[in-house]
Amino acid sequence: MSKFLNALDGRLRCRPLAVLWLALAAVLLPGCGAESIIDGDEVELVMEPEASEVITVWHTYSDVEMKVFEEEVIPAFEAEHPDIRVVSVKHLYEYFKGSLIAETTSGTGPDIVRMDIAWLPEFAKLGLIYPIDAYPELPRVTKLLLESALESGKYEGRYYGLPLNINTKAAIYSRELLRRAGLEKPPETMDELVALSERTGYRIGVNGINTWAVLPYFIGLGGQLTNKDYTKASGYLDSPASVGAVHTLRRLVESDLVSDDVLSGKLERWQAVLDGKLLMMDEGPWYYTILSNVEGYDYEKLQQDTVPAPFPHNPGAKGSIIGGENLVLMENSRHKQAAWTFMKWMAGAQAQRLMFKAGLLPTNAEASESEETYSPTIRPYVESLNASFLRPPVANWAKIDTAFNEMFERMLRGRVPIELGLEQLAKQIDEWLLNI
């Protein structure tokens, strides 16, 4: 995706306060907007008092998303709340978590963070974010939000985050390769997708061996990571169904139907689907939004060349993974009330409709009822949400994530027997789940 996105360094949006210059103008240029009362050698400057509170928001919005956030969302909020100024600071996702922990543990950092939902339990356990259920109006605010999204903002029974946007993956197919395979519509189950790939030799665009990339295929094939309460992995991750799912994935890797070029990122998936080099890839709702804003891409042709569909999954299994971001209030914020005012506003229909233009699925029920939600390129994502799953909302998720990635790399490369690898991984995850 790097071909289409130019990563930006941290960008600061602020308004300079030219108090000193106004003071000089009052003395040197009377009549330019500031009044001066001269009494002997003393100069008293009469100015409109500075009444604004300044709050800082850290985020990892893409260029397209940041443009809407800074040019439409923030001005709309400030028009309603002229006493609050919002500073927007963009960070690169790869370094964001480490920078945030370093800043907040040292007593500095932002007031508000747009945080990956998978990080919230860890930050809550560390005491770095403020529980927003301390605000009595929270029930009124959360009443407007989708119940499935609200769960991502909770840790040990308390609310720490307001779900800002939710996303999941859909399957994006090459229309040409489906036509050559004699299909009028995409596969609905994971078994059908695997059979189609093995029959035709058409490749599947799995984007790396990691939880975000592999879990949808593993679980779509019938595998399980933990029980429903996220308290135990043994008996689930190493179950016969999970073993069978990993065997299927390894077979695809060994037969080059899930290729090293795609897994390593050497082959650009977005373009490969358009060029007919990949049968299918999975991607979030930003795919069409971003490409429609790239010079040289014809949006109508993009729709003609691809077929978006709900992520395939076998009967009784879940499909795609749920992602998204919460807005969280940092414990060290010195402007908590102003920050909370902004968070509440961002959870409203107006802000989320604006951000939906950038491809972010809203969590506000009123905003999600927009007719645009059911456009041909968005409908598959909405339908996928009905069969999507959350990553375990536990404080030790980072450890689980790392161990999963390492063990699946070994198993899919044939370096560790699948049954043994899943058994060992399940026992290790059990220990981390006990510590929540």
C-alpha positions in Angstrom: 0.0 0.0 0.0 3.1 2.2 0.3 2.8 3.0 -3.4 -0.4 4.9 -2.8 0.3 6.5 0.6 3.0 9.0 1.4 3.6 8.8 5.2 3.8 12.1 6.8 5.9 13.1 9.8 4.1 14.3 12.9 2.0 17.3 11.9 0.9 19.9 14.3 -2.3 22.0 13.7 -2.4 25.1 15.8 -3.1 28.8 15.7 -0.3 31.1 16.6 -1.1 33.6 19.4 0.4 37.0 18.3 0.0 38.7 21.7 3.4 40.4 21.5 2.8 41.7 18.1 -0.6 43.0 19.1 1.0 44.8 22.0 3.5 46.5 19.8 0.8 47.4 17.3 -1.2 49.0 20.1 1.8 51.3 20.8 3.1 52.0 17.4 0.0 51.8 15.3 -3.0 53.2 17.2 -6.3 52.6 15.5 -5.4 49.1 14.1 -7.9 47.1 16.3 -6.3 47.4 19.8 -6.9 50.4 22.1 -4.2 51.9 24.3 -4.6 54.2 27.3 -1.5 56.3 27.7 -0.9 57.9 31.1 2.4 59.5 31.4 5.2 57.0 30.7 2.9 54.0 31.3 1.0 52.1 28.5 -2.0 50.0 29.4 -3.1 47.6 26.6 -6.9 46.9 26.4 -7.5 43.7 24.6 -10.0 40.9 24.3 -9.0 38.4 26.9 -7.7 35.0 25.8 -10.5 32.6 26.9 -9.7 29.4 25.0 -8.6 26.1 26.4 -6.2 24.2 24.1 -6.5 20.4 24.0 -4.2 18.1 22.0 -5.4 15.1 20.1 -2.9 12.4 18.9 -4.0 10.1 16.1 -2.9 7.9 13.2 -5.3 9.1 10.6 -4.3 8.6 7.0 -3.8 11.6 4.8 -7.3 11.4 3.4 -8.8 11.0 6.9 -6.7 13.7 8.4 -7.8 16.2 5.8 -11.5 15.7 6.7 -10.6 15.7 10.4 -8.6 19.0 10.3 -10.5 20.9 7.6 -14.1 19.9 8.5 -14.5 18.2 11.8 -12.4 20.4 14.1 -13.7 23.7 12.6 -17.3 22.4 13.1 -16.6 21.6 16.7 -14.8 24.9 17.4 -17.7 26.8 15.8 -20.0 25.3 18.5 -17.4 25.6 21.3 -15.4 28.8 20.6 -13.8 28.5 24.1 -12.0 25.3 23.2 -9.2 25.0 20.6 -8.1 21.6 19.2 -4.6 20.8 18.2 -4.3 17.7 15.9 -1.0 15.7 15.9 -0.5 12.9 13.4 1.8 9.9 14.3 2.9 6.9 12.3 1.2 3.8 13.5 4.4 1.7 13.6 5.9 4.0 16.3 2.8 5.3 17.9 2.3 2.9 20.9 5.9 3.2 22.1 5.9 7.0 21.8 2.6 7.2 23.7 3.7 5.0 26.6 7.0 6.9 26.9 5.3 10.3 26.9 2.5 9.5 29.3 4.6 7.6 31.8 6.8 10.6 32.0 3.9 12.8 32.9 3.5 14.6 29.5 1.7 13.8 26.3 -1.7 14.6 24.8 -5.1 15.1 26.3 -6.9 12.7 24.0 -5.8 9.8 21.9 -7.5 8.0 19.1 -6.3 4.6 20.2 -6.5 1.1 18.6 -9.2 -0.9 20.4 -6.7 -3.7 21.0 -4.5 -1.4 23.1 -7.1 -0.1 25.5 -6.9 -2.8 28.2 -3.1 -2.5 28.5 -3.2 1.3 28.9 -6.1 1.0 31.4 -4.2 -1.6 33.5 -1.1 0.7 33.5 -3.3 3.6 34.8 -2.5 5.8 31.8 -6.0 6.5 30.7 -8.9 8.0 32.7 -12.2 6.1 33.3 -14.9 8.1 31.6 -17.7 6.5 33.6 -16.8 9.1 36.2 -18.9 11.5 34.1 -22.6 11.2 34.9 -23.7 11.9 31.3 -21.9 8.8 29.9 -25.1 6.7 29.8 -26.8 9.3 27.6 -23.8 9.4 25.3 -23.4 5.6 25.0 -27.1 5.2 24.3 -26.4 6.6 20.9 -23.6 4.2 20.1 -23.7 0.6 18.6 -23.7 -1.9 21.4 -21.1 -4.1 19.7 -18.7 -1.2 19.4 -19.1 -0.2 23.1 -17.6 -3.4 24.3 -14.2 -2.4 22.9 -14.1 0.6 25.3 -14.5 -1.5 28.5 -11.9 -3.0 30.8 -12.8 -4.9 34.0 -16.3 -3.5 34.0 -15.4 0.1 33.6 -15.6 2.4 30.5 -12.3 3.9 29.4 -13.0 4.7 25.7 -15.7 6.0 23.4 -15.8 4.0 20.2 -15.0 6.5 17.5 -15.1 4.2 14.4 -15.3 0.6 13.8 -14.0 -1.4 10.9 -13.6 -4.9 9.6 -12.3 -6.6 6.5 -14.2 -7.6 3.4 -13.0 -9.8 0.5 -12.1 -7.9 -2.6 -12.0 -10.1 -5.7 -10.7 -9.7 -9.2 -13.8 -9.6 -11.4 -11.8 -11.0 -14.4 -10.5 -14.0 -12.5 -14.0 -14.8 -11.2 -15.2 -14.6 -14.8 -12.5 -17.0 -16.0 -13.3 -19.4 -13.2 -16.9 -19.4 -14.5 -18.4 -17.8 -11.4 -21.1 -15.2 -11.3 -20.6 -14.4 -7.6 -17.7 -14.8 -5.1 -17.4 -17.8 -2.7 -19.4 -17.5 0.5 -17.4 -20.0 2.6 -13.7 -20.3 3.3 -13.8 -23.9 2.1 -15.3 -22.7 -1.2 -12.5 -20.1 -1.5 -9.8 -22.6 -0.8 -11.3 -25.1 -3.3 -11.5 -22.4 -6.0 -7.9 -21.4 -5.5 -6.6 -25.0 -5.6 -8.7 -25.7 -8.7 -7.6 -22.7 -10.7 -4.2 -21.9 -9.2 -5.3 -18.4 -8.5 -3.5 -16.9 -5.5 -5.1 -15.5 -2.3 -3.7 -12.3 -0.9 -3.0 -13.0 2.8 -1.1 -10.0 4.0 1.5 -11.5 6.3 1.7 -14.0 9.1 0.3 -12.0 12.0 -2.9 -11.9 14.0 -4.5 -9.1 11.9 -3.8 -10.8 8.7 -4.1 -14.6 9.5 -6.8 -14.7 12.3 -9.7 -14.1 9.8 -8.6 -17.1 7.7 -7.8 -19.3 10.7 -11.2 -18.5 12.4 -13.0 -18.5 9.1 -11.8 -22.1 8.6 -13.3 -23.0 12.0 -10.3 -22.4 14.3 -10.7 -20.8 17.7 -8.3 -18.7 19.7 -10.0 -18.8 23.2 -13.3 -19.5 24.8 -16.0 -16.9 24.6 -15.0 -15.3 28.0 -11.4 -14.9 26.9 -10.2 -16.9 29.9 -8.8 -20.1 28.4 -7.0 -21.1 25.2 -6.3 -24.8 25.9 -9.0 -26.9 24.4 -9.8 -24.3 21.8 -6.6 -23.1 20.1 -5.4 -26.7 20.1 -8.7 -28.3 19.2 -9.1 -30.6 16.2 -10.9 -27.9 14.3 -8.0 -25.4 14.9 -5.5 -28.0 13.9 -7.4 -28.6 10.7 -7.5 -24.9 10.0 -3.7 -24.5 10.3 -3.1 -27.5 8.1 -5.2 -25.9 5.4 -3.3 -22.7 5.7 0.1 -24.5 5.5 -1.1 -26.4 2.5 -1.8 -23.1 0.7 1.6 -21.6 1.7 3.4 -24.8 0.5 1.6 -24.8 -2.8 2.4 -21.1 -3.3 -1.3 -20.2 -3.4 -0.5 -17.9 -0.5 2.8 -16.6 -1.9 5.9 -15.3 -0.2 5.8 -12.2 -2.3 2.4 -11.3 -0.8 3.3 -12.4 2.7 6.5 -10.3 2.6 4.9 -7.3 1.0 7.0 -7.5 -2.1 3.9 -7.8 -4.3 1.6 -4.8 -4.0 -1.8 -6.4 -3.2 -3.9 -3.5 -4.1 -2.6 -3.3 -7.6 -2.2 -7.1 -8.0 -6.0 -7.6 -7.7 -6.6 -4.9 -10.3 -4.0 -6.6 -12.6 -5.5 -10.0 -12.2 -2.5 -11.4 -10.3 -4.5 -12.2 -7.2 -7.9 -13.8 -7.0 -8.8 -12.1 -3.8 -7.4 -10.0 -0.9 -8.9 -8.8 2.3 -8.9 -5.1 3.1 -10.8 -2.5 5.2 -13.3 0.1 3.9 -10.5 2.6 3.2 -9.5 0.7 0.1 -12.0 2.3 -2.2 -11.9 5.7 -0.4 -8.1 6.0 -0.7 -7.9 4.8 -4.3 -10.7 7.1 -5.3 -8.5 10.0 -4.1 -5.3 8.8 -6.0 -4.6 10.7 -9.2 -4.9 8.5 -12.2 -7.5 6.1 -10.7 -10.9 5.9 -12.3 -13.4 5.1 -9.6 -15.9 3.7 -11.9 -13.3 1.4 -13.5 -12.1 0.4 -10.0 -15.6 -0.8 -9.3 -15.8 -2.6 -12.6 -12.5 -4.4 -12.1 -13.2 -5.6 -8.5 -16.0 -7.3 -6.6 -16.3 -6.6 -2.9 -18.0 -9.2 -0.8 -18.5 -10.2 2.9 -15.4 -12.0 4.2 -16.0 -15.8 3.7 -16.3 -18.1 6.6 -17.5 -21.6 7.2 -20.9 -22.4 8.7 -20.8 -21.8 12.5 -17.6 -19.9 12.3 -17.0 -16.2 12.5 -15.6 -14.3 9.6 -13.6 -11.1 9.7 -11.7 -9.4 12.5 -13.1 -6.2 14.1 -10.8 -3.3 14.2 -11.3 0.4 15.0 -10.4 3.1 17.4 -11.6 4.5 20.7 -11.2 8.0 21.9 -9.6 7.9 25.3 -8.9 10.6 27.9 -5.4 10.5 29.2 -4.9 10.5 33.0 -2.3 13.2 32.8 -4.5 15.7 30.9 -4.8 19.1 32.5 -7.9 19.9 30.5 -10.2 16.9 31.2 -13.5 18.7 31.0 -12.7 20.4 27.7 -11.3 17.1 26.4 -14.4 15.2 27.5 -16.6 17.9 25.7 -14.7 17.1 22.5 -14.9 13.4 23.0 -18.7 13.6 23.4 -19.0 15.7 20.3 -16.9 13.2 18.3 -19.3 10.4 19.3 -22.2 12.4 17.8 -23.8 11.9 14.4 -22.5 15.1 12.8 -18.8 14.3 13.4 -19.1 10.6 12.5 -21.0 11.5 9.2 -18.1 13.8 8.3 -15.5 11.1 9.0 -17.5 8.5 7.1 -16.7 10.5 4.0 -13.1 9.3 4.5 -14.3 5.6 4.7 -14.5 5.2 8.5 -17.6 3.2 9.5 -19.5 5.1 12.2 -20.3 3.8 15.7 -23.1 6.3 16.2 -26.4 4.5 15.4 -28.0 7.6 13.7 -24.9 8.2 11.5 -24.8 4.5 10.6 -28.3 4.8 9.1 -27.0 7.1 6.4 -28.0 5.9 2.9 -24.3 6.0 2.0 -23.6 3.2 4.4 -25.4 0.9 2.0 -23.4 1.9 -1.2 -22.1 -1.0 -3.2 -18.6 -0.7 -1.8 -19.6 -0.3 1.8 -22.4 -2.8 2.1 -20.1 -5.8 2.3 -18.3 -4.3 5.3 -21.6 -3.7 7.1 -22.7 -7.3 6.3 -19.3 -8.6 7.5 -19.7 -7.0 10.9 -22.6 -9.4 11.6 -20.1 -12.3 11.7 -16.9 -10.6 12.9 -15.0 -11.2 16.1 -13.0 -9.1 18.6 -9.5 -9.8 19.5 -9.4 -10.8 23.2 -9.8 -7.5 25.2 -7.1 -8.3 27.7 -4.2 -6.3 29.0 -1.7 -9.0 27.9 -2.8 -8.9 24.3 0.5 -7.6 23.1 2.3 -10.7 24.5 -0.4 -13.0 23.0 -0.1 -11.2 19.7 3.7 -11.6 19.5 3.6 -15.3 20.6 0.9 -16.1 18.0 2.8 -14.4 15.2 6.0 -16.3 16.0 4.4 -19.7 16.4 2.3 -19.4 13.3 5.3 -18.4 11.3 7.1 -21.6 12.4 4.1 -23.8 11.8 3.2 -22.4 8.4 6.8 -22.7 7.3 7.0 -26.3 8.4 9.5 -25.7 11.2 7.2 -26.9 14.0 4.6 -29.7 13.9 1.2 -28.0 14.0 -0.3 -30.1 16.8 2.7 -29.5 19.0 2.9 -25.8 18.1 -0.8 -25.1 18.9 -0.5 -27.0 22.2 2.5 -25.0 23.4 0.9 -21.7 22.3 -2.3 -22.5 24.0 -0.6 -23.2 27.4 1.4 -20.0 27.1 -1.7 -17.9 26.4 -3.5 -19.6 29.3 -0.9 -18.1 31.7 -1.3 -14.6 30.2 -5.1 -14.8 30.3 -4.9 -15.6 34.1 -3.2 -12.3 34.6 -5.8 -10.6 32.4 
